[in-house]
Amino acid sequence: MVLLLVVDLDPELAALRPLGAFFVLRTIGDPAETSHPALPTLAQVYENASSDVYGNPLTFRIRKVADALDAPEPRIAASIAHLGLAARLWSAALGCAAVYGRIPDLSPGRLHWDPDGSAPEDLWLAPREPGESLPGDARTLADVVLHGHLEPLAAALRTAYRPAGGLLWGNAASALVGAVRQLGPHGAGARARALAAELLAHPLLEGTLDPRTLRRRSCCLYYRLPGGGVCGDCCFTRAPRSSPRGTSG
């Protein structure tokens, strides 16, 4: 049993800052008041809506990742971009749930994203009313992150880049476990592990990882990048040989 003291969310979510950059949410002011006045919401991103500054924000981000990593195939950059955004979403939500016992409303229409930002992804939470929060339990996390974000993100990526569904849900599970490991040295680690165990039993994530080792049963395709190897939780123990003319799986 994990005992949790539920603490009210402070306006700046300051308790997330010691956890690291992946967990931090910018909450001060409105994105319209910043130096980036036209940051799209994630709802716009998932709908493939146009942005005044970035055109299609998802396409813009994937091209940026592809250029930075010299990706030989757009689908590889799409997978790496997806993994980065999934990691940020899980970290912010899980960090709040583990530290505060509650999470803010992280619905796609309230989270603004800078597709031209560096890693980790730059997320802005729109102003919220005092006391406006949701329970920090696994069911709510699944509703907010899996159904609210990762399902529509996967649909948008499959339409444009056709990555395998197993790859995307493997990315989602890997990002979740990565967030838990980052929380391990902190007092919230036990709570995070308990939440993750429930989340990994969700139908969308069940079977994506080996239950004993937590190694993936799919590959994010990082090894296909120039100089890329295999990740620590990859299904491969060494980078497989592949034909330069072959497509990624």
N, C-alpha and C positions, 0 to 999 in steps of 0.2 A: 504494500500500500504506500502511495506517495501522498504525503500531507502537503497541502498547498494553502498558503495565506493569500487570499484574494485582495489585491491592492487596486485602488482606483487608478485609472490611466491618467497620468499627468499630461498637461497640454502639449508638451514637447517630446513626450515619450523618452525622457532623458535616461531612463534605466536601460535603454537599448544601447546607448553609446559605448559603454565599456565592453560590449560583446563583439564589437568590430564592425567594419564598414558594411558588410553584407546585411546586418540587422537594422541599420539606422534608417528611419523614415524622416524625411524633411516635412515638418508640419507647420512652420512659422509662416504666416501670411499665405497669400494666394499665388500660384504660379504666374498669374497675369501681372503680378507686381515685381517679378524677378527680371533678370537680364534675358530670360528666355520666355518671351510673352506668349508664345503660341505652342506650348508643349501639349501634345495630344494626350487624351485620356487613353487608358488601355481599352476601354470600350470601343473607341474609334479604331484602335489598332486591330482588334479582333474582327471588326466589321470591314476591314480594308478600306476605311474611309480616308479621304484625302486631308492632308495637313497643309496649311498655308506656307509653312517653312520647309517641310521635309517631303512633300508629295505623299507617297504611300510610306508611312513610318516603318512598317515591318520590312518592306523591300529595302528602304534606306539602310536600316540596321544590318540586314544580312549582307548587303553589298559592302558596308563598312567592315564587318567581320571578315568577309572574304578577302578584301584588299589587305587588311592588317595581317592576316595569317597566310596569304597567298594560297587560298584554298583552290584546288584544282577542279572543284565541282560545286555548284551552288547548294546542293543538298547537304554537303558537309558543313558549310557555313551556316545553313539553316539549323542544323542540329546543334552546333556550338552556341549559336545565338539563343536557341530555345533553352539549352541547359543553363545559360547565364541568367536568363529571366526567371526560370523556374527556381533557381537557387535563391534569388532575391526575394521572390514571393514567399517561398517557404520560410526563409530566415526571418523576414519581418513578422509574419503571422505566428510562427512557432516561438520566436523570441518573446513576443507579447504574451502569448498563452502561457509560456513557461515562467516568465518573470512576474507578470501581473495577474495571471489567472483569467484575463479577459483580453479581447482583441478589439481594435477599432473597426469601424465599417470600412473594409478594404474592397468594396465592390468596384468593378472596372470603371464605372463612371466617376469614381472619386479619386482614383489613382492616376496621376499624370506621369508621363515617362519621357525621358530625353533620349531619343534613338541615336543622337550624336555624342552621347556621353561615353566616358571610359568605363571599364569594369571596376567594381561591380556596378550594375545598372543604377541609374539615377532615378529614384522614384520620389514623387511629391504627393503627400496626402492632402486633399482639399480640406479647407476649414470645417471643423465639426462642432456640434453643440456639446457643452460640458455634460459629462456623464453618458454620452452616446457611445455605447460599446456593446459587444456581443460576448457570449460565454466562450471561454477558452478551452473547450472540450474538443475531442477528436471529431465528433459529428459536425460541429460548426466549422472546424478547420477544413474538413472535406468539402462542405458546402461552399465555403468561401474560396479556397484555393483550387481544389480539384475541379469542381463544377463551375465555379464562377470565373476562373481564369484559365486553367490548363486545358479544359475541354475546348473552349472556343479558340484558344491559341493553337491547339493541335489541328483543329478543323481548318483554320486559316493557312497554316503551314502545309497541310496535306493538299489543299487546293492549288497552291502555287508551286510547291517544291517536291511533293510526293514522297516524303520520308516515310519509312515503315512505322505503323502504329506502335509495334513493340519497341522500336527505338525510342519514340517519344515518351512512352510510359516508363521505359527503363531510365531515361533521362530524369523524369519526374521523381522516381523512387531514389535514384542516386543523389539528386539534389536534396531531397528530404534527409537522407542519412548524413550527407555532408553537413547540413545545418545542425543536426543532432551532435555530430562530432565536435563542431565548433563550440557548442554549448557545454560540452563535457567538462572542461575545467572550471566552469562556473557553477554556482549553487543551483541553477535551474536545470542542470544536466539530467537528473533523475526524472524530473517531470517531463522533459523533452523526450527522453527514451520511452517513457510510458505512452505518451501521445503517438510517437512514431510507430510503436508496435501495433497500435489500433489502426493507424492510417495505412500501414503496409498490408493489412488484412482487407482493405477496401477492394471491391471487385476491379477497379481500374488499375490498382497497383499489385494486387495479389499475384504471385508467381513471377514478378519481374526481377526479383533478387533471390539468390540462394539463401534459404532461411538460416543456415548455419554460419556461413561466411559473409553474407551480405554482398557477395559479388554479383554483378549484373549477369543476366542471361541474354543481354543484347549488347551492342557496341555503339558508342556515340560517334564513331568514325574519326575520332581525333588522330588515329594512327595514319590516316590517309593524307594528313597535312605534311608538307615538306619538313623533315626533321621531327615529326611527331612520333610518339611512342604509344604505349598502352597506359591507360589510367590505372590507378591503384585498385579499383574495383571492377576492372574490365573482365568480360567473359573470356578474353584471350590472355594467356600468360606471356605471349610475345606477339609482336605485330605480324599478322599473316601476310604472306606474299600475295600480291594482287597484280593483275595485268594493268599497265598504264592506260589501256584502252577500255578496261572494264568499268562498269558502273558500280557505285557503292550499293551495299545491301542494307 
